[in-house]
């Protein structure tokens, strides 16, 4: 296993090196993600093996259309996230404001469950999986020992070195592209715009990539997609793109749902730009 430096000690405590927040934590403090914290001067993952959701699902629900189509995946959800998206539909587990119910699973139990249910893959999803880096790595390695594919549904908001190791262990990803740099900072709580770099790195390392694009109800036209089209085209116009409607939720509870007309317009635009696999 690659040795990745996940934190560094400073006079003030420990600095997390996993994602672009670079949280500086004093003893007893947790980071932006709510699960990585300073315990006795070391970085500690508090949610290792703790799952809030486990379900057998069609792989198309991830959504993945071009990877093991027609198969079942075992979906696992934990808690916490290193973004703070105002429209998040899973905010009760990704942005918990109180203690939430979880179940502890040994990795061998997860593998056995997947085999029993004839799942060809295991997918970490529902909340952001990369914040549970140590669990992710251990689970992925055990999946491959048992000839089970390992999948992530991720925001890819992570630093380059740990991302490189994650990519080595991951067979397929659905990665969220949430919009412009301004949108990442204003409605998602990001302080760096790293999404294009992370998608490109995963693609170049041979990971099967599909991209999800939330379509906000406030969109007036499709011009916001120009930069995204240019980026995807520079990689491969065959990369599957999934357009997602946004519904009232979390801090956007009083907004209107994205109309089907707006989503279909975005789909037509992407297809007209030469992207071959666009799904609503």
ABEGO torsion letter per residue (X at the ends): XBBBBABBBBAAEBBBAABAAGBBBBBGBBBAAGABBBBGGBBBBAABGBBABBBBBBAAAOBBAABGBGBBBBBBBBBEBABBBAABAAAAAABBABBBBBBBBBAAAAAAAAAAAGBABBBBBGBBAAABAAAAAAAAAAAAAAGBBBBBBBAGBBBAAAAAAAAAABABBBBBBAEBAAAAAAAAGBABBAAAAAAAAAAAAGBBBBBBBBBBAABABAAAAAAAAAAAAAABAABBBBBBBBBBBEAAAABBBBBAAAAAAAAAAAAAAGBABBBX
